[in-house]
């Protein structure tokens, strides 16, 4: 997987990753963003591809770890 600073994500992909870290389920992410479940899945798939990962979970974990590290919180 590529380092998070090389992912070149769209703002909506970032929102999907961040909300996935908070609420987990794609349906809840869709509800919070006011978009369809299939659109959330599309953003997740795109972010996974850009990150060079095989599945979405490692993307969320790496993003969250990077976010906490950059804010000085424990990883």
N, C-alpha and C positions, 0 to 999 in steps of 0.2 A: 504494500500500500504506500502511496505517495505521502510525503509530509503535508500536513493540513494547509500550510501556506501556499502550496502548489495546486490546490484543487480547483480554483477559479469557478466558484459556485455562484449561481444567481442569488439575488436576495430571497426569492421564494424557496429555493433549495435550502438556504441557511435557516429560514423560518421552520421548515419541515424538520430539519435535523434538531434544532433547538427544542421545538415542541415535542418531538419524539423522545428526547432525553427527559422532558418533564412529565409527559402524560403517557408515553409508551405506544398506545394503540393508534393505528392510522386513522381509524374512524373518529377518534377524539381530536386528532390533529385537523382532520377535514372540517369537523364541526367548529372548532375554534377559529379556523381561517375562513370559514364560509365558502369552502370549495368542495368538490366531489371527492369521494374516496379514490376513484380512479386517477384523479389529478394528483392527489397526494402520492399515490403509488408511482406515478410517472416521475414526480420530483425525486422521490426516494431512489428510484432506479437510476436516474440521471446522476444524482450525487454519488451513488455507489460506483458507477462507471468512471466518473471524473476522479474519484479517490483511488481508483485502481484496486478496489476491494471485490471480494466474491459475494459478500452479503452486506446488508445495511447495518446490522448491529455493530460491527467493528468501526464503521464510519461514525456512528453516534458516540461510541466509547472514546475514539480518538479525538473527536471534536470537543466533547465534554472535558476530557483530560487537558487538552490544549487551552480551552477557555479558563479552566480553574488555575492552571499553571500561570497563565498570563495575568491573572488577577491576583496572584500571590496566595491563592488558596491551595491547600494540600491536594495533590493528585491522588 
